[in-house]
Amino acid sequence: MRRFVRILSTVALGLLSLGLTLLTLMVARDCWLLLGKLYLPSYALFNLADKALVLVGGIVALAVLVYAMEMYIASQTFAALVHHFLRVSVPMAWILGACHLIMAVIALALTPGTPSFSAFLLPLAELAIGTGLHFLNNHWLKGAVLSEARF
């Protein structure tokens, strides 16, 4: 029964990591498209940079997913499984927060009239969640993983 729960948890966290990776890629590309349209002068350079960044982002995302699944499968305990999930998810939460923050700052700068600061709620929440999970991972789960390690 414990093995079944561990396998089910591994598959669930793997699918969650896949979704989070795809979401991060889409938001990062939206951020890049906004910045590229504002700051790159020629369409040809913008198009070439966009295609190159999509290719590099896909390769990096594939490497992250292979690393994550390898670590999930190698986990001996549930605490180790959650520790590896947080090691993958926290940087993605920070990337999401940074990209949304960049887009909110640009929207605030380009919008005439009274500024709306509600656009900063999502990026600040993502950055706070990422920081909280990082604190949880480093101060609570790391000790639990090291104390329960089976060699």
Secondary structure, DSSP 8 states (H G I E B T S, - for coil): -HHHHHHHHHHHHHHHHHHHHHHHHHHHHHHHHHHHHHH---HHHHHHHHHHHHHHHHHHHHHHHHHHHHHHHH--SHHHHHHHHHHHHHHHHHHHHHHHHHHHHHHHHH--SS--GGGGHHHHHHHHHHHHHHHHIIIIIHHHHHHT---
